[in-house]
């Protein structure tokens, strides 16, 4: 999957999460499955759906963070980078 397509999908999934007011704190397995099925409708290969959905949640967390540098405070996002 090329970066442009991946970014478009992440943006659409993030928009769906926001529009449907899906909680970004510890989403249930049912919610994750729902979003993974949505990702498939966007054309995401089934083997990449979990990763793309997780990136959408990370994107929302970073987008909503105020004055936080994700490179130095990455552990706050659960991203695993520091």
C-alpha positions in Angstrom: 0.0 0.0 0.0 1.5 3.3 -1.0 1.8 6.1 1.5 -0.8 8.4 -0.2 -3.5 5.7 -0.1 -2.6 4.7 3.4 -2.8 8.3 4.6 -6.2 8.8 2.9 -7.6 5.7 4.6 -6.3 6.7 8.0 -7.9 10.1 7.5 -11.2 8.6 6.5 -11.2 6.1 9.5 -10.2 9.0 11.9 -13.1 11.0 10.5 -15.5 8.1 11.0 -14.3 7.7 14.6 -14.8 11.4 15.2 -18.2 11.7 13.4 -19.6 8.7 15.2 -18.2 9.9 18.5 -16.4 6.6 19.1 -14.3 6.7 22.3 -10.6 6.8 21.7 -9.8 5.5 25.2 -9.5 1.7 25.1 -11.9 0.9 22.2 -13.6 -2.4 22.5 -12.7 -5.4 20.3 -16.2 -5.0 18.8 -15.4 -1.4 17.9 -12.0 -2.3 16.4 -13.6 -5.1 14.3 -16.2 -2.6 13.1 -13.5 -0.1 12.0 -11.4 -2.9 10.4 -14.4 -3.9 8.3 -14.8 -0.2 7.3 -11.2 -0.2 6.3 -11.8 -3.1 4.0 -14.6 -1.2 2.3 -12.0 1.5 1.6 -9.8 -1.0 -0.2 -7.3 -1.8 2.6 -6.0 -5.3 2.4 -7.3 -7.5 5.3 -3.7 -8.1 6.5 -3.3 -4.3 7.0 -6.6 -3.4 8.6 -5.5 -3.7 12.3 -2.5 -1.5 11.7 -4.3 1.2 9.8 -7.1 1.4 12.4 -4.5 1.7 15.2 -2.8 4.5 13.2 -6.1 6.3 12.9 -6.4 6.3 16.7 -2.8 7.5 17.0 -3.5 10.2 14.4 -6.5 11.5 16.5 -4.4 11.5 19.7 -1.6 13.4 18.1 -4.0 15.8 16.3 -5.8 16.6 19.6 -2.7 17.0 21.6 -1.9 20.6 22.5 1.7 21.8 22.6 3.2 18.3 22.9 6.1 17.1 20.8 5.3 13.4 19.9 8.9 12.7 19.4 9.8 13.5 23.0 6.5 12.5 24.6 5.6 9.5 22.3 5.0 7.3 25.3 2.0 9.4 26.2 0.4 8.3 22.9 1.2 4.6 23.3 3.1 4.9 20.1 6.3 3.3 21.4 8.6 6.0 20.0 10.7 8.3 22.1 
